[in-house]
């Protein structure tokens, strides 16, 4: 498929994800680890995954779940399109287009499984399978001298690494929900920007 079309559909998907995320957060009434009895979404203390679990922290039905799950699939599919478009336009020759495409697709297919009880194990698989794609993305931006996208991507990657560090070490865990959302904004806006450069 044409790279520009892939990029356009990716951006439509990213915007759709944002809309679904916001809607799910509006109808969420399951509380957070800080306050399980709270009947509204807390942008500081709730995790993204709170929106996708079928039950709340008090084991009550989660009204936001189906919208959160839908949003997760839309996000993953949007990034699959992003990796495919990027590989066509920015990845240098040789094996790099294949590395970016395959690694990115595998990571996103795995990310679709975070809605299951395998969540924590899947996180490790996502990280490991996505490393080649991340290396390919950064290398491609360096080679093609896409300075803005490179700096923006470096900040986004740093935020992702901070998320991973907190997730596995539990150092500063109270800040993880907020850092997670900041990383979401950085990564999604970065992908949207790159997609917008693909004509």
C-alpha positions in Angstrom: 0.0 0.0 0.0 1.1 3.6 -0.7 3.1 5.0 2.2 1.2 8.3 2.2 -2.1 6.5 2.5 -0.7 4.3 5.3 0.4 7.4 7.1 -2.9 9.1 6.7 -4.8 6.1 8.1 -2.3 5.9 10.9 -3.0 9.5 11.9 -6.8 8.9 11.7 -6.3 6.0 14.0 -4.2 8.0 16.4 -6.9 10.7 16.6 -9.6 8.0 17.0 -7.6 6.5 19.9 -7.4 9.9 21.7 -11.2 10.3 21.3 -11.8 6.8 22.6 -9.3 7.3 25.5 -11.1 10.5 26.6 -14.5 9.0 26.3 -13.5 5.9 28.3 -12.0 8.1 31.0 -15.2 10.1 31.2 -17.4 7.1 31.9 -14.8 5.3 34.1 -15.9 5.1 37.7 -13.6 2.4 39.1 -11.2 4.4 41.3 -7.4 4.1 41.5 -4.9 2.5 43.8 -4.6 5.7 45.7 -8.4 6.0 46.1 -10.3 2.7 45.1 -13.6 4.3 46.1 -13.3 7.3 43.8 -16.1 7.3 41.2 -14.3 9.1 38.4 -11.1 9.0 36.4 -8.0 10.5 38.0 -5.5 11.8 35.4 -2.7 11.8 38.1 -3.2 8.4 39.7 -5.0 6.1 37.2 -3.1 3.9 34.8 -4.1 3.4 31.2 -4.7 -0.3 32.0 -7.4 0.7 34.5 -9.6 1.5 31.5 -9.3 -1.9 29.9 -9.8 -4.3 32.8 -13.3 -5.9 32.9 -13.6 -5.1 36.6 -12.6 -2.2 38.8 -10.3 -2.3 41.8 -13.4 -3.1 43.9 -14.3 -6.0 41.6 -17.3 -4.2 40.1 -18.1 -4.2 36.4 -15.9 -1.6 34.5 -18.1 0.4 32.2 -15.1 1.9 30.4 -13.6 -1.6 29.6 -15.0 -2.1 26.1 -14.1 1.4 25.0 -10.6 1.0 26.5 -10.1 -2.3 24.8 -11.3 -0.9 21.5 -8.9 2.1 22.0 -6.0 -0.3 22.6 -6.6 -2.2 19.4 -7.0 1.1 17.4 -3.7 2.4 18.9 -1.8 -0.8 18.1 -3.2 -1.0 14.5 -2.4 2.7 14.0 1.2 2.1 14.9 1.4 -1.0 12.7 0.5 1.4 9.8 3.0 3.9 11.1 5.9 1.4 11.0 5.0 0.2 7.5 4.8 3.8 6.2 8.0 4.8 8.0 9.9 1.8 6.6 8.9 2.7 3.1 10.0 6.3 3.3 12.7 6.8 5.9 14.4 3.5 6.5 17.7 3.2 4.6 18.4 0.4 2.2 19.5 -3.1 3.0 17.6 -4.9 5.8 16.4 -1.8 7.6 12.9 -1.6 6.1 12.3 -5.2 6.9 13.7 -4.8 10.5 11.6 -1.8 11.2 8.4 -3.3 9.7 8.6 -6.8 11.2 9.9 -5.7 14.6 7.3 -2.9 14.9 4.4 -5.2 13.8 5.4 -8.0 16.2 5.6 -5.5 19.1 2.2 -4.0 18.3 0.6 -7.4 17.9 2.0 -8.3 21.3 0.7 -5.0 22.7 -2.8 -6.0 21.8 -2.5 -8.8 24.4 -2.0 -6.4 27.4 -5.8 -6.7 27.9 -5.2 -10.3 29.2 -3.9 -11.6 32.5 -0.5 -12.0 30.8 -0.1 -8.2 31.0 3.2 -8.1 32.9 4.8 -10.9 30.9 3.6 -9.3 27.7 5.3 -6.0 28.6 8.7 -7.7 28.5 7.9 -9.3 25.2 6.8 -5.9 23.8 10.0 -4.3 24.9 12.3 -7.0 23.5 10.5 -7.3 20.2 10.4 -3.6 19.8 14.1 -2.9 20.3 15.1 -3.6 16.7 12.4 -1.3 15.5 13.4 1.5 17.9 17.1 1.2 16.7 15.9 1.3 13.1 13.7 4.4 13.7 16.5 6.3 15.4 19.2 5.2 12.8 16.9 6.1 9.9 16.2 9.6 11.3 19.9 10.1 11.7 20.7 8.9 8.2 18.0 11.0 6.6 18.8 14.0 8.8 15.3 14.5 10.1 16.5 16.7 13.0 13.2 17.7 14.5 11.8 14.2 14.4 15.1 12.8 15.8 15.1 15.2 18.8 11.4 14.7 19.4 11.8 10.9 19.1 14.7 10.9 21.5 12.7 12.7 24.2 9.8 10.3 23.6 12.2 7.3 23.9 13.7 8.7 27.1 10.2 8.9 28.6 9.4 5.4 27.5 12.7 4.2 29.2 11.8 6.1 32.4 8.4 4.2 32.3 10.2 0.9 31.9 12.6 1.7 34.7 9.9 2.6 37.2 7.7 -0.4 36.1 10.5 -2.9 36.8 12.3 -1.3 39.8 9.2 0.3 41.5 11.4 3.4 42.2 9.1 6.4 42.1 6.1 4.2 41.4 3.6 6.7 42.6 4.6 8.9 39.7 4.3 6.2 37.1 0.6 6.9 36.0 1.5 10.5 35.3 4.8 9.7 33.5 2.9 7.1 31.5 0.5 9.7 30.2 3.3 12.2 29.4 5.0 9.4 27.4 1.8 8.7 25.6 1.5 12.3 24.5 5.2 12.4 23.4 5.1 9.2 21.4 1.7 9.7 19.8 2.4 13.3 18.8 5.8 12.2 17.5 4.3 9.5 15.3 1.6 11.9 14.1 4.3 14.4 13.2 6.3 11.9 11.2 3.1 10.6 9.5 2.3 14.2 8.5 5.7 14.5 6.7 5.0 11.5 4.5 3.4 12.7 1.2 
